[in-house]
Amino acid sequence: MIIYHLVPKEFYERQKKNAVYLPRPFGQDGFIHCTKNADEMARVANLFYKKERGPHVYLYIETKKVKAKIQYDDAAKKFPHIYGGLNHDAIVAIKTARRDKDRNFLAPEKIRA
């Protein structure tokens, strides 16, 4: 199953040299925020990151390849959390997070599995 994570492109580019990917808020949150659904990813992106400038990318993460624990902490099971660093080989695609003319994030594009 593919899950999604949004990150500023420049930050992700700097993380690629590390053994695992860790987002900025990992130290505070203790996990990597993800969504199970592409439309939900766009909703969350617009709720929390719409005002951020600069290009962002969506990471497409194959859950079967993730070495860290994945856990749903919400009753609806929409938001998988990765409790640990994300191994780069679990990222099966990286796509630019497109925006409309009002700077709203659009849902991640579909990829072939």
Backbone torsions as a table, in degrees:
resi	resn	phi	psi	omega
1	MET	NA	140.4	177.6
2	ILE	-94.6	134.0	171.2
3	ILE	-122.5	164.3	-171.6
4	TYR	-122.1	149.1	176.1
5	HIS	-143.3	136.5	178.8
6	LEU	-103.1	137.7	-179.8
7	VAL	-150.0	144.2	171.9
8	PRO	-58.8	133.8	-174.8
9	LYS	-56.6	-46.4	-177.5
10	GLU	-60.9	-41.3	178.8
11	PHE	-64.2	-44.6	179.8
12	TYR	-63.0	-41.3	179.9
13	GLU	-58.2	-38.6	178.0
14	ARG	-70.3	-28.6	-177.7
15	GLN	-76.6	-21.7	-175.2
16	LYS	-59.6	-25.0	-179.2
17	LYS	-79.7	-13.8	-179.4
18	ASN	-81.0	160.7	-179.8
19	ALA	-62.0	-37.8	179.2
20	VAL	-137.8	159.3	176.4
21	TYR	-89.3	132.3	173.5
22	LEU	-134.3	124.1	178.7
23	PRO	-73.3	165.1	-179.7
24	ARG	-52.2	-47.9	-175.5
25	PRO	-79.8	8.9	-176.5
26	PHE	-59.8	-42.2	-179.8
27	GLY	-59.5	-33.7	179.3
28	GLN	-83.6	-44.3	-173.8
29	ASP	-86.3	-34.5	-178.9
30	GLY	83.5	7.7	178.5
31	PHE	-158.2	169.0	177.5
32	ILE	-101.4	123.5	178.6
33	HIS	-73.9	133.2	176.3
34	CYS	-140.1	169.9	171.2
35	THR	-129.2	153.4	-179.3
36	LYS	-88.5	-22.4	-172.1
37	ASN	-121.1	138.4	-178.2
38	ALA	-62.8	-43.0	179.4
39	ASP	-65.1	-36.5	177.4
40	GLU	-66.6	-34.9	177.3
41	MET	-61.1	-43.8	178.7
42	ALA	-64.7	-41.0	179.3
43	ARG	-61.2	-46.8	179.7
44	VAL	-65.5	-42.1	179.4
45	ALA	-58.4	-43.9	-179.3
46	ASN	-71.7	-32.5	179.4
47	LEU	-68.8	-40.7	-172.9
48	PHE	-109.1	-24.3	-169.6
49	TYR	-125.4	5.2	-175.9
50	LYS	-57.9	-37.4	-176.8
51	LYS	-77.5	-13.3	178.8
52	GLU	-70.2	133.6	177.8
53	ARG	-90.5	172.7	178.1
54	GLY	84.7	157.1	-179.2
55	PRO	-70.7	145.6	174.9
56	HIS	-121.4	160.8	174.9
57	VAL	-129.3	151.8	170.9
58	TYR	-96.3	130.9	171.1
59	LEU	-94.7	130.0	176.4
60	TYR	-100.2	115.2	-171.3
61	ILE	-113.6	125.1	176.9
62	GLU	-86.5	112.6	-173.9
63	THR	-60.4	-32.5	-179.4
64	LYS	-65.5	-21.1	-177.8
65	LYS	-95.6	-10.6	-177.2
66	VAL	-72.3	127.2	-178.6
67	LYS	-83.9	-28.7	179.3
68	ALA	-79.1	165.0	179.4
69	LYS	-69.5	134.3	173.3
70	ILE	-110.1	130.7	-176.7
71	GLN	-141.2	141.6	173.3
72	TYR	-96.9	122.1	179.8
73	ASP	-104.8	5.2	177.4
74	ASP	-113.8	145.9	-176.1
75	ALA	-61.6	-33.7	-178.0
76	ALA	-79.1	-9.1	179.9
77	LYS	56.3	45.3	177.3
78	LYS	-97.6	-21.7	-169.2
79	PHE	-123.2	89.3	175.9
80	PRO	-71.0	138.4	176.1
81	HIS	-113.7	135.3	177.5
82	ILE	-101.2	113.5	-177.0
83	TYR	-91.7	77.3	179.3
84	GLY	147.7	177.6	177.9
85	GLY	-67.9	146.5	179.9
86	LEU	-92.6	117.8	176.0
87	ASN	-67.6	133.4	-173.2
88	HIS	-62.1	-28.5	-179.3
89	ASP	-72.0	-9.4	175.0
90	ALA	-82.9	-12.6	178.1
91	ILE	-86.4	107.5	-173.8
92	VAL	-93.3	-13.7	175.7
93	ALA	-160.0	151.8	175.0
94	ILE	-132.9	119.8	-177.5
95	LYS	-126.1	144.3	175.2
96	THR	-59.2	134.6	176.0
97	ALA	-81.0	101.9	-177.5
98	ARG	-73.9	153.1	178.2
99	ARG	-131.1	154.1	176.0
100	ASP	-86.7	-175.6	-176.0
101	LYS	-64.4	-21.4	178.0
102	ASP	-94.3	11.5	179.1
103	ARG	71.1	15.9	174.8
104	ASN	-75.8	135.2	175.4
105	PHE	-68.2	140.0	173.5
106	LEU	-96.4	156.3	-179.4
107	ALA	-62.4	149.6	175.9
108	PRO	-57.3	142.1	177.7
109	GLU	-67.4	153.8	174.2
110	LYS	-72.2	147.5	173.3
111	ILE	-124.5	158.9	175.9
112	ARG	-78.2	134.5	-179.3
113	ALA	-81.3	NA	NA
